[in-house]
Amino acid sequence: MSKVVKFGGSSLASAEQFKKVAAIIHADESRAYVIPSAPGRRFSDDTKVTDMLLGAYAAAAEGKDVTEQLAAIKARYDEIIAGLELKDFNLDADFAEIAEQLKTEPARDYTASRGEYLNGKVMAAYLGIPFIDAKDVIFFNDEGNLNTYKTDKVLGAALAELPRAVIPGFYGLGKDGKVKTFSRGGSDVTGSIVAAAAHADIYENWTDVSGCLVCDPRLVENPKPIKYITYRELRELSYMGASVLHEDAIFPVRHSGIPINIRNTNRPEDPGTWIVESTCQKPDYVITGIAGRKGFCAMLITKGMMNSEIGFGRRVLQGLEENDISFEHMPSGIDTMTIVVHEDEFLEKEQRVVSAIHRLANPDSIEIESDLALIAVVGRGMRSASGTAGKLFSALAEKKINVRMIDQGSSELNIIIGVENKDFELAIKAIYEKFITAEDAKK
């Protein structure tokens, strides 16, 4: 068995955290390839190293001297190196190179990537295993997207020669021969790419939480952890704002059928959450997770005999397309269809959109409702449980919350409801209490 292990910034913020990470790696010899992030915050008021580097870049781009800023960043690494007692190791030459680059040709992506690059060198020295510079094995194409074919070929060949290695996350080499960073997902994406190229059995993603939670802990106190979640469930929850892993960080391992295990560096004994393609593991509850976002508005479009008018929906959507607006959901009836859009991108263009839809589709009327929040209730257990929708609406009715929109896909994997922005937090608490707290009380 082989594992790729990625560690987030909070897991590598100090020498103490580095030691925890090393203990985790040494505890399982199958943890072969390590993907480090840049050092994160050591305490609440601390600054992430990547933010410090971006600050230095901004100053250098304006022609300012960044000697003091680089010295402060180097001090962070020197503190880690001293704490790890790496007596014959230093980053002096690397910082001299960064200083020269910022002085002669400041580049944002190059500067931002140095946090991971430097942390990777420290990690490799501490573990005593080879270091692979990500720019030598991860490549982008002309459009700035991952060049999957070249990356798999070069990275796979490099890993085949090294049974263990450290590969820093967050960056690769652009088509122009310069360092380029991932726009989203950062080190999570690199870990997924390495796992796929290494044909790993498991991709472990270590962070500062013990896996995924049923809902946002800022809204519900101590929500239950999720033991198993499928890629499809995760996709639904991430789309509705759940902060787990970005879809860009999931695709390479999903394509290869490699499971992801979200773990806690500070509580390595916790099993964490397994993200899998499919599973026969029965969920603890009917629902797997609850997530949502505020700030939507809905257009209610009415047209008599709409259902028999071929091309009506296409013409309505053309009105949005002409104004560069995407829609989130589109529940419909016989004579009505509702289009849900992001309020912030719709407000300035609303009358242009209304005019375009009237011109293209000739509806009877268009009504706009604002201050809408969407909540997704997701779970593979919903397929085999009767009365889920009734239970959901009962939970909201008990709290006197008005449901303004309902949308359920044919997969029976999720139900999306719309409520007023002011009822968002109360609605999520009500749903959690009905499906989780109440079920626990019965056990």
LUMBA-228192 format. One record per residue (C-alpha): x, y, z; residue number from 0. Coordinates in nm, 2 decimals. Layout:
+--------+--------+--------+-----+
!      u !      v !      w ! seq !
+--------+--------+--------+-----+
!      X !      Y !      Z ! NUM !
...
+--------+--------+--------+-----+
***
This chain:
+--------+--------+--------+-----+
!      u !      v !      w ! seq !
+--------+--------+--------+-----+
!   0.00 !   0.00 !   0.00 !   0 !
!   0.12 !   0.35 !  -0.07 !   1 !
!  -0.02 !   0.68 !   0.05 !   2 !
!   0.03 !   1.05 !  -0.05 !   3 !
!   0.00 !   1.28 !   0.25 !   4 !
!  -0.07 !   1.65 !   0.22 !   5 !
!  -0.02 !   1.88 !   0.52 !   6 !
!  -0.19 !   2.22 !   0.55 !   7 !
!  -0.03 !   2.55 !   0.66 !   8 !
!  -0.15 !   2.52 !   1.02 !   9 !
!   0.01 !   2.17 !   1.04 !  10 !
!   0.35 !   2.32 !   0.95 !  11 !
!   0.34 !   2.67 !   1.11 !  12 !
!   0.62 !   2.59 !   1.37 !  13 !
!   0.89 !   2.35 !   1.46 !  14 !
!   0.65 !   2.19 !   1.71 !  15 !
!   0.40 !   2.12 !   1.43 !  16 !
!   0.68 !   1.99 !   1.21 !  17 !
!   0.76 !   1.73 !   1.47 !  18 !
!   0.40 !   1.62 !   1.49 !  19 !
!   0.39 !   1.58 !   1.11 !  20 !
!   0.72 !   1.38 !   1.12 !  21 !
!   0.57 !   1.15 !   1.38 !  22 !
!   0.26 !   1.09 !   1.17 !  23 !
!   0.48 !   1.01 !   0.86 !  24 !
!   0.71 !   0.78 !   1.05 !  25 !
!   0.41 !   0.60 !   1.21 !  26 !
!   0.32 !   0.45 !   0.88 !  27 !
!   0.59 !   0.35 !   0.63 !  28 !
!   0.33 !   0.35 !   0.34 !  29 !
!   0.32 !   0.73 !   0.37 !  30 !
!   0.56 !   0.77 !   0.08 !  31 !
!   0.51 !   1.11 !  -0.08 !  32 !
!   0.46 !   1.43 !   0.13 !  33 !
!   0.30 !   1.75 !   0.00 !  34 !
!   0.36 !   2.05 !   0.23 !  35 !
!   0.19 !   2.39 !   0.23 !  36 !
!   0.36 !   2.71 !   0.34 !  37 !
!   0.37 !   2.79 !   0.71 !  38 !
!   0.03 !   2.92 !   0.83 !  39 !
!  -0.06 !   3.11 !   1.14 !  40 !
!   0.10 !   3.01 !   1.47 !  41 !
!  -0.16 !   3.20 !   1.67 !  42 !
!  -0.48 !   3.40 !   1.59 !  43 !
!  -0.31 !   3.73 !   1.52 !  44 !
!  -0.02 !   3.58 !   1.32 !  45 !
!   0.03 !   3.63 !   0.95 !  46 !
!   0.06 !   3.34 !   0.70 !  47 !
!   0.39 !   3.32 !   0.52 !  48 !
!   0.22 !   3.34 !   0.18 !  49 !
!   0.06 !   3.67 !   0.28 !  50 !
!   0.39 !   3.80 !   0.39 !  51 !
!   0.54 !   3.70 !   0.06 !  52 !
!   0.26 !   3.87 !  -0.14 !  53 !
!   0.32 !   4.18 !   0.07 !  54 !
!   0.68 !   4.17 !  -0.03 !  55 !
!   0.59 !   4.13 !  -0.39 !  56 !
!   0.34 !   4.42 !  -0.39 !  57 !
!   0.62 !   4.65 !  -0.24 !  58 !
!   0.88 !   4.52 !  -0.49 !  59 !
!   0.64 !   4.58 !  -0.78 !  60 !
!   0.62 !   4.95 !  -0.67 !  61 !
!   1.00 !   4.97 !  -0.67 !  62 !
!   1.03 !   4.96 !  -0.29 !  63 !
!   1.31 !   4.80 !  -0.09 !  64 !
!   1.19 !   4.47 !   0.06 !  65 !
!   1.50 !   4.38 !   0.27 !  66 !
!   1.32 !   4.40 !   0.60 !  67 !
!   1.01 !   4.21 !   0.48 !  68 !
!   1.23 !   3.93 !   0.35 !  69 !
!   1.42 !   3.93 !   0.67 !  70 !
!   1.10 !   3.88 !   0.87 !  71 !
!   1.00 !   3.59 !   0.64 !  72 !
!   1.34 !   3.43 !   0.67 !  73 !
!   1.32 !   3.46 !   1.05 !  74 !
!   1.00 !   3.24 !   1.04 !  75 !
!   1.19 !   2.97 !   0.86 !  76 !
!   1.51 !   3.01 !   1.07 !  77 !
!   1.29 !   2.96 !   1.38 !  78 !
!   1.16 !   2.64 !   1.24 !  79 !
!   1.51 !   2.52 !   1.13 !  80 !
!   1.65 !   2.60 !   1.48 !  81 !
!   1.36 !   2.42 !   1.65 !  82 !
!   1.42 !   2.11 !   1.44 !  83 !
!   1.80 !   2.13 !   1.52 !  84 !
!   1.90 !   2.11 !   1.15 !  85 !
!   2.25 !   2.24 !   1.22 !  86 !
!   2.40 !   2.19 !   0.87 !  87 !
!   2.10 !   2.33 !   0.68 !  88 !
!   1.99 !   2.68 !   0.59 !  89 !
!   1.80 !   2.87 !   0.33 !  90 !
!   2.05 !   3.16 !   0.28 !  91 !
!   2.10 !   3.09 !  -0.09 !  92 !
!   1.73 !   3.06 !  -0.16 !  93 !
!   1.65 !   3.39 !   0.01 !  94 !
!   1.93 !   3.56 !  -0.19 !  95 !
!   1.77 !   3.42 !  -0.51 !  96 !
!   1.42 !   3.55 !  -0.40 !  97 !
!   1.57 !   3.89 !  -0.32 !  98 !
!   1.74 !   3.92 !  -0.66 !  99 !
!   1.42 !   3.81 !  -0.84 ! 100 !
!   1.21 !   4.07 !  -0.65 ! 101 !
!   1.47 !   4.34 !  -0.73 ! 102 !
!   1.51 !   4.26 !  -1.11 ! 103 !
!   1.18 !   4.10 !  -1.22 ! 104 !
!   0.91 !   4.08 !  -0.95 ! 105 !
!   0.66 !   3.81 !  -1.04 ! 106 !
!   0.35 !   3.74 !  -0.83 ! 107 !
!   0.32 !   3.37 !  -0.88 ! 108 !
!   0.69 !   3.30 !  -0.83 ! 109 !
!   0.69 !   3.50 !  -0.51 ! 110 !
!   0.37 !   3.34 !  -0.37 ! 111 !
!   0.50 !   2.99 !  -0.44 ! 112 !
!   0.82 !   3.04 !  -0.24 ! 113 !
!   0.63 !   2.96 !   0.09 ! 114 !
!   0.57 !   2.60 !  -0.02 ! 115 !
!   0.90 !   2.57 !  -0.20 ! 116 !
!   1.10 !   2.67 !   0.11 ! 117 !
!   0.88 !   2.46 !   0.35 ! 118 !
!   0.93 !   2.16 !   0.12 ! 119 !
!   1.31 !   2.19 !   0.14 ! 120 !
!   1.29 !   2.21 !   0.52 ! 121 !
!   1.06 !   1.91 !   0.53 ! 122 !
!   1.29 !   1.70 !   0.30 ! 123 !
!   1.59 !   1.79 !   0.51 ! 124 !
!   1.41 !   1.70 !   0.84 ! 125 !
!   1.28 !   1.37 !   0.70 ! 126 !
!   1.60 !   1.28 !   0.52 ! 127 !
!   1.42 !   1.21 !   0.19 ! 128 !
!   1.46 !   1.36 !  -0.16 ! 129 !
!   1.31 !   1.69 !  -0.26 ! 130 !
!   1.13 !   1.74 !  -0.60 ! 131 !
!   1.07 !   2.09 !  -0.71 ! 132 !
!   0.71 !   2.10 !  -0.83 ! 133 !
!   0.81 !   2.32 !  -1.13 ! 134 !
!   1.01 !   2.02 !  -1.27 ! 135 !
!   0.72 !   1.78 !  -1.27 ! 136 !
!   0.39 !   1.98 !  -1.28 ! 137 !
!   0.30 !   2.17 !  -1.60 ! 138 !
!   0.04 !   2.42 !  -1.73 ! 139 !
!  -0.08 !   2.47 !  -2.08 ! 140 !
!  -0.13 !   2.78 !  -2.29 ! 141 !
!  -0.47 !   2.85 !  -2.13 ! 142 !
!  -0.32 !   2.83 !  -1.78 ! 143 !
!  -0.48 !   2.50 !  -1.70 ! 144 !
!  -0.30 !   2.18 !  -1.58 ! 145 !
!  -0.13 !   1.99 !  -1.86 ! 146 !
!  -0.25 !   1.65 !  -1.74 ! 147 !
!  -0.08 !   1.44 !  -2.01 ! 148 !
!   0.27 !   1.60 !  -1.96 ! 149 !
!   0.24 !   1.61 !  -1.58 ! 150 !
!   0.14 !   1.25 !  -1.55 ! 151 !
!   0.42 !   1.14 !  -1.78 ! 152 !
!   0.70 !   1.34 !  -1.62 ! 153 !
!   0.58 !   1.32 !  -1.26 ! 154 !
!   0.50 !   0.95 !  -1.29 ! 155 !
!   0.86 !   0.88 !  -1.42 ! 156 !
!   1.01 !   1.09 !  -1.14 ! 157 !
!   0.81 !   0.91 !  -0.87 ! 158 !
!   0.89 !   0.57 !  -1.02 ! 159 !
!   1.26 !   0.64 !  -0.95 ! 160 !
!   1.20 !   0.76 !  -0.59 ! 161 !
!   1.01 !   0.54 !  -0.34 ! 162 !
!   0.98 !   0.85 !  -0.11 ! 163 !
!   0.99 !   1.22 !  -0.18 ! 164 !
!   0.87 !   1.57 !  -0.07 ! 165 !
!   0.69 !   1.77 !  -0.35 ! 166 !
!   0.58 !   2.12 !  -0.25 ! 167 !
!   0.22 !   2.21 !  -0.32 ! 168 !
!   0.05 !   2.51 !  -0.49 ! 169 !
!   0.26 !   2.56 !  -0.81 ! 170 !
!   0.41 !   2.42 !  -1.12 ! 171 !
!   0.57 !   2.55 !  -1.45 ! 172 !
!   0.38 !   2.77 !  -1.69 ! 173 !
!   0.40 !   2.73 !  -2.07 ! 174 !
!   0.61 !   3.05 !  -2.07 ! 175 !
!   0.88 !   2.87 !  -1.86 ! 176 !
!   0.79 !   3.07 !  -1.54 ! 177 !
!   0.65 !   2.95 !  -1.21 ! 178 !
!   0.27 !   2.94 !  -1.21 ! 179 !
!   0.04 !   2.88 !  -0.91 ! 180 !
!  -0.29 !   2.71 !  -0.91 ! 181 !
!  -0.58 !   2.95 !  -0.90 ! 182 !
!  -0.78 !   2.75 !  -0.66 ! 183 !
!  -0.73 !   2.46 !  -0.42 ! 184 !
!  -0.35 !   2.52 !  -0.38 ! 185 !
!  -0.16 !   2.24 !  -0.22 ! 186 !
!  -0.48 !   2.02 !  -0.21 ! 187 !
!  -0.46 !   2.01 !  -0.59 ! 188 !
!  -0.10 !   1.91 !  -0.60 ! 189 !
!  -0.16 !   1.63 !  -0.35 ! 190 !
!  -0.44 !   1.49 !  -0.57 ! 191 !
!  -0.22 !   1.51 !  -0.88 ! 192 !
!   0.07 !   1.33 !  -0.71 ! 193 !
!  -0.17 !   1.07 !  -0.57 ! 194 !
!  -0.30 !   1.00 !  -0.92 ! 195 !
!   0.05 !   0.99 !  -1.08 ! 196 !
!   0.18 !   0.76 !  -0.80 ! 197 !
!  -0.12 !   0.53 !  -0.84 ! 198 !
!  -0.15 !   0.57 !  -0.46 ! 199 !
!  -0.40 !   0.36 !  -0.26 ! 200 !
!  -0.50 !   0.65 !  -0.04 ! 201 !
!  -0.47 !   1.03 !  -0.04 ! 202 !
!  -0.45 !   1.16 !   0.32 ! 203 !
!  -0.52 !   1.53 !   0.36 ! 204 !
!  -0.40 !   1.65 !   0.70 ! 205 !
!  -0.54 !   1.97 !   0.84 ! 206 !
!  -0.65 !   2.12 !   1.18 ! 207 !
!  -1.00 !   1.96 !   1.19 ! 208 !
!  -1.10 !   1.59 !   1.23 ! 209 !
!  -1.27 !   1.56 !   0.90 ! 210 !
!  -1.58 !   1.70 !   0.75 ! 211 !
!  -1.87 !   1.81 !   0.97 ! 212 !
!  -2.25 !   1.78 !   0.90 ! 213 !
!  -2.28 !   2.16 !   0.90 ! 214 !
!  -2.09 !   2.48 !   0.97 ! 215 !
!  -1.97 !   2.49 !   1.33 ! 216 !
!  -2.02 !   2.87 !   1.33 ! 217 !
!  -2.40 !   2.80 !   1.30 ! 218 !
!  -2.44 !   2.49 !   1.51 ! 219 !
!  -2.24 !   2.41 !   1.82 ! 220 !
!  -2.03 !   2.10 !   1.79 ! 221 !
!  -2.19 !   1.94 !   1.48 ! 222 !
!  -2.14 !   1.57 !   1.42 ! 223 !
!  -1.85 !   1.46 !   1.21 ! 224 !
!  -1.91 !   1.28 !   0.88 ! 225 !
!  -1.75 !   0.93 !   0.86 ! 226 !
!  -1.81 !   0.86 !   0.49 ! 227 !
!  -1.91 !   1.09 !   0.21 ! 228 !
!  -1.93 !   1.02 !  -0.16 ! 229 !
!  -1.77 !   1.25 !  -0.42 ! 230 !
!  -2.12 !   1.33 !  -0.54 ! 231 !
!  -2.24 !   1.43 !  -0.19 ! 232 !
!  -1.93 !   1.64 !  -0.14 ! 233 !
!  -1.98 !   1.81 !  -0.48 ! 234 !
!  -2.33 !   1.92 !  -0.37 ! 235 !
!  -2.22 !   2.05 !  -0.03 ! 236 !
!  -1.91 !   2.23 !  -0.17 ! 237 !
!  -2.12 !   2.39 !  -0.44 ! 238 !
!  -2.34 !   2.53 !  -0.17 ! 239 !
!  -2.06 !   2.68 !   0.03 ! 240 !
!  -1.93 !   2.40 !   0.25 ! 241 !
!  -1.55 !   2.45 !   0.30 ! 242 !
!  -1.40 !   2.10 !   0.25 ! 243 !
!  -1.20 !   2.05 !  -0.07 ! 244 !
!  -1.23 !   2.24 !  -0.39 ! 245 !
!  -1.35 !   2.03 !  -0.69 ! 246 !
!  -1.02 !   2.09 !  -0.87 ! 247 !
!  -0.85 !   1.91 !  -0.58 ! 248 !
!  -1.09 !   1.61 !  -0.61 ! 249 !
!  -1.10 !   1.54 !  -0.98 ! 250 !
!  -0.75 !   1.37 !  -1.03 ! 251 !
!  -0.81 !   1.12 !  -0.75 ! 252 !
!  -1.18 !   1.07 !  -0.83 ! 253 !
!  -1.08 !   0.99 !  -1.19 ! 254 !
!  -0.84 !   0.73 !  -1.06 ! 255 !
!  -1.08 !   0.59 !  -0.79 ! 256 !
!  -0.85 !   0.69 !  -0.50 ! 257 !
!  -1.02 !   0.76 !  -0.17 ! 258 !
!  -0.94 !   1.07 !   0.03 ! 259 !
!  -0.90 !   1.07 !   0.40 ! 260 !
!  -0.93 !   1.40 !   0.58 ! 261 !
!  -0.74 !   1.39 !   0.91 ! 262 !
!  -0.64 !   1.61 !   1.20 ! 263 !
!  -0.26 !   1.67 !   1.25 ! 264 !
!  -0.33 !   1.76 !   1.62 ! 265 !
!  -0.55 !   1.45 !   1.68 ! 266 !
!  -0.40 !   1.18 !   1.46 ! 267 !
!  -0.59 !   0.91 !   1.65 ! 268 !
!  -0.92 !   1.04 !   1.51 ! 269 !
!  -1.04 !   0.85 !   1.20 ! 270 !
!  -1.14 !   1.16 !   1.01 ! 271 !
!  -1.37 !   1.16 !   0.71 ! 272 !
!  -1.34 !   0.92 !   0.41 ! 273 !
!  -1.43 !   1.07 !   0.07 ! 274 !
!  -1.51 !   0.79 !  -0.16 ! 275 !
!  -1.66 !   0.71 !  -0.50 ! 276 !
!  -1.92 !   0.48 !  -0.36 ! 277 !
!  -1.97 !   0.28 !  -0.03 ! 278 !
!  -2.19 !   0.02 !   0.13 ! 279 !
!  -2.12 !   0.18 !   0.47 ! 280 !
!  -2.46 !   0.28 !   0.61 ! 281 !
!  -2.48 !   0.65 !   0.70 ! 282 !
!  -2.54 !   0.73 !   1.07 ! 283 !
!  -2.82 !   0.96 !   0.97 ! 284 !
!  -3.06 !   1.01 !   0.68 ! 285 !
!  -2.88 !   1.32 !   0.57 ! 286 !
!  -2.50 !   1.35 !   0.53 ! 287 !
!  -2.47 !   1.73 !   0.54 ! 288 !
!  -2.63 !   2.07 !   0.54 ! 289 !
!  -2.48 !   2.37 !   0.36 ! 290 !
!  -2.61 !   2.70 !   0.22 ! 291 !
!  -2.54 !   3.05 !   0.11 ! 292 !
!  -2.71 !   3.39 !   0.13 ! 293 !
!  -2.74 !   3.65 !  -0.14 ! 294 !
!  -2.96 !   3.52 !  -0.42 ! 295 !
!  -3.26 !   3.65 !  -0.60 ! 296 !
!  -3.53 !   3.48 !  -0.81 ! 297 !
!  -3.71 !   3.57 !  -1.13 ! 298 !
!  -4.06 !   3.42 !  -1.15 ! 299 !
!  -4.14 !   3.40 !  -1.52 ! 300 !
!  -4.50 !   3.33 !  -1.62 ! 301 !
!  -4.64 !   3.23 !  -1.96 ! 302 !
!  -4.97 !   3.06 !  -2.04 ! 303 !
!  -4.92 !   2.72 !  -2.21 ! 304 !
!  -4.54 !   2.76 !  -2.16 ! 305 !
!  -4.50 !   2.38 !  -2.14 ! 306 !
!  -4.62 !   2.34 !  -2.50 ! 307 !
!  -4.41 !   2.62 !  -2.64 ! 308 !
!  -4.09 !   2.47 !  -2.79 ! 309 !
!  -3.77 !   2.66 !  -2.72 ! 310 !
!  -3.92 !   2.89 !  -2.45 ! 311 !
!  -3.66 !   2.79 !  -2.19 ! 312 !
!  -3.38 !   2.83 !  -2.43 ! 313 !
!  -3.49 !   3.18 !  -2.52 ! 314 !
!  -3.52 !   3.28 !  -2.15 ! 315 !
!  -3.17 !   3.16 !  -2.08 ! 316 !
!  -3.04 !   3.35 !  -2.38 ! 317 !
!  -3.15 !   3.66 !  -2.21 ! 318 !
!  -2.92 !   3.58 !  -1.92 ! 319 !
!  -2.64 !   3.47 !  -2.16 ! 320 !
!  -2.65 !   3.80 !  -2.35 ! 321 !
!  -2.58 !   3.98 !  -2.01 ! 322 !
!  -2.31 !   3.73 !  -1.89 ! 323 !
!  -2.51 !   3.60 !  -1.60 ! 324 !
!  -2.52 !   3.23 !  -1.50 ! 325 !
!  -2.81 !   3.08 !  -1.32 ! 326 !
!  -2.80 !   2.86 !  -1.00 ! 327 !
!  -3.13 !   2.67 !  -1.01 ! 328 !
!  -3.43 !   2.66 !  -1.24 ! 329 !
!  -3.74 !   2.49 !  -1.09 ! 330 !
!  -4.05 !   2.51 !  -1.32 ! 331 !
!  -4.42 !   2.44 !  -1.34 ! 332 !
!  -4.67 !   2.41 !  -1.62 ! 333 !
!  -4.70 !   2.79 !  -1.68 ! 334 !
!  -4.41 !   2.92 !  -1.47 ! 335 !
!  -4.04 !   2.89 !  -1.43 ! 336 !
!  -3.81 !   3.03 !  -1.16 ! 337 !
!  -3.46 !   3.13 !  -1.23 ! 338 !
!  -3.23 !   3.18 !  -0.93 ! 339 !
!  -2.92 !   3.39 !  -0.97 ! 340 !
!  -2.66 !   3.56 !  -0.75 ! 341 !
!  -2.80 !   3.89 !  -0.64 ! 342 !
!  -2.47 !   4.08 !  -0.64 ! 343 !
!  -2.40 !   4.01 !  -1.01 ! 344 !
!  -2.77 !   4.05 !  -1.11 ! 345 !
!  -2.86 !   4.39 !  -0.95 ! 346 !
!  -2.68 !   4.62 !  -1.20 ! 347 !
!  -2.82 !   4.42 !  -1.50 ! 348 !
!  -3.16 !   4.33 !  -1.38 ! 349 !
!  -3.36 !   4.56 !  -1.61 ! 350 !
!  -3.15 !   4.47 !  -1.91 ! 351 !
!  -3.21 !   4.10 !  -1.84 ! 352 !
!  -3.59 !   4.16 !  -1.80 ! 353 !
!  -3.60 !   4.35 !  -2.13 ! 354 !
!  -3.40 !   4.08 !  -2.30 ! 355 !
!  -3.63 !   3.80 !  -2.18 ! 356 !
!  -3.94 !   4.00 !  -2.29 ! 357 !
!  -3.79 !   4.06 !  -2.63 ! 358 !
!  -3.67 !   3.70 !  -2.68 ! 359 !
!  -3.95 !   3.49 !  -2.50 ! 360 !
!  -4.25 !   3.72 !  -2.48 ! 361 !
!  -4.36 !   3.60 !  -2.13 ! 362 !
!  -4.69 !   3.72 !  -1.97 ! 363 !
!  -4.50 !   3.86 !  -1.67 ! 364 !
!  -4.17 !   3.86 !  -1.48 ! 365 !
!  -4.15 !   3.91 !  -1.10 ! 366 !
!  -3.83 !   3.95 !  -0.91 ! 367 !
!  -3.78 !   3.85 !  -0.55 ! 368 !
!  -3.46 !   3.93 !  -0.35 ! 369 !
!  -3.30 !   3.85 !  -0.02 ! 370 !
!  -3.31 !   3.48 !  -0.08 ! 371 !
!  -3.08 !   3.22 !   0.09 ! 372 !
!  -3.04 !   2.87 !  -0.05 ! 373 !
!  -2.99 !   2.56 !   0.17 ! 374 !
!  -2.89 !   2.22 !   0.05 ! 375 !
!  -2.98 !   1.91 !   0.25 ! 376 !
!  -2.77 !   1.63 !   0.11 ! 377 !
!  -2.75 !   1.26 !   0.17 ! 378 !
!  -2.74 !   0.92 !   0.00 ! 379 !
!  -2.96 !   0.79 !   0.28 ! 380 !
!  -3.25 !   1.00 !   0.15 ! 381 !
!  -3.30 !   0.76 !  -0.13 ! 382 !
!  -3.42 !   0.48 !   0.10 ! 383 !
!  -3.59 !   0.69 !   0.37 ! 384 !
!  -3.95 !   0.78 !   0.32 ! 385 !
!  -4.09 !   1.11 !   0.44 ! 386 !
!  -3.76 !   1.30 !   0.42 ! 387 !
!  -3.92 !   1.61 !   0.25 ! 388 !
!  -4.21 !   1.61 !   0.49 ! 389 !
!  -3.97 !   1.59 !   0.79 ! 390 !
!  -3.77 !   1.88 !   0.64 ! 391 !
!  -4.07 !   2.11 !   0.59 ! 392 !
!  -4.20 !   2.02 !   0.93 ! 393 !
!  -3.87 !   2.13 !   1.09 ! 394 !
!  -3.90 !   2.47 !   0.92 ! 395 !
!  -4.27 !   2.51 !   0.99 ! 396 !
!  -4.21 !   2.45 !   1.36 ! 397 !
!  -3.98 !   2.75 !   1.36 ! 398 !
!  -4.23 !   2.95 !   1.15 ! 399 !
!  -3.99 !   2.97 !   0.86 ! 400 !
!  -4.15 !   3.04 !   0.52 ! 401 !
!  -4.01 !   2.83 !   0.23 ! 402 !
!  -3.99 !   3.04 !  -0.08 ! 403 !
!  -3.84 !   2.79 !  -0.32 ! 404 !
!  -3.80 !   2.41 !  -0.35 ! 405 !
!  -3.58 !   2.22 !  -0.59 ! 406 !
!  -3.52 !   1.84 !  -0.58 ! 407 !
!  -3.31 !   1.66 !  -0.83 ! 408 !
!  -3.41 !   1.32 !  -0.98 ! 409 !
!  -3.11 !   1.15 !  -0.81 ! 410 !
!  -3.28 !   1.20 !  -0.47 ! 411 !
!  -2.94 !   1.30 !  -0.34 ! 412 !
!  -3.04 !   1.65 !  -0.23 ! 413 !
!  -3.32 !   1.89 !  -0.16 ! 414 !
!  -3.26 !   2.26 !  -0.21 ! 415 !
!  -3.49 !   2.51 !  -0.04 ! 416 !
!  -3.50 !   2.89 !  -0.05 ! 417 !
!  -3.57 !   3.10 !   0.26 ! 418 !
!  -3.54 !   3.46 !   0.34 ! 419 !
!  -3.18 !   3.57 !   0.43 ! 420 !
!  -3.29 !   3.66 !   0.78 ! 421 !
!  -3.41 !   3.30 !   0.84 ! 422 !
!  -3.09 !   3.14 !   0.71 ! 423 !
!  -2.91 !   3.05 !   1.04 ! 424 !
!  -3.24 !   2.95 !   1.21 ! 425 !
!  -3.33 !   2.72 !   0.92 ! 426 !
!  -3.00 !   2.54 !   0.93 ! 427 !
!  -3.03 !   2.49 !   1.31 ! 428 !
!  -3.39 !   2.37 !   1.27 ! 429 !
!  -3.29 !   2.11 !   1.01 ! 430 !
!  -2.99 !   1.99 !   1.22 ! 431 !
!  -3.21 !   1.95 !   1.53 ! 432 !
!  -3.47 !   1.75 !   1.34 ! 433 !
!  -3.24 !   1.52 !   1.15 ! 434 !
!  -2.94 !   1.48 !   1.38 ! 435 !
!  -3.02 !   1.59 !   1.74 ! 436 !
!  -3.36 !   1.43 !   1.75 ! 437 !
!  -3.23 !   1.11 !   1.60 ! 438 !
!  -2.95 !   1.09 !   1.86 ! 439 !
!  -3.21 !   1.13 !   2.13 ! 440 !
!  -3.39 !   0.82 !   2.00 ! 441 !
!  -3.08 !   0.60 !   2.01 ! 442 !
+--------+--------+--------+-----+
***
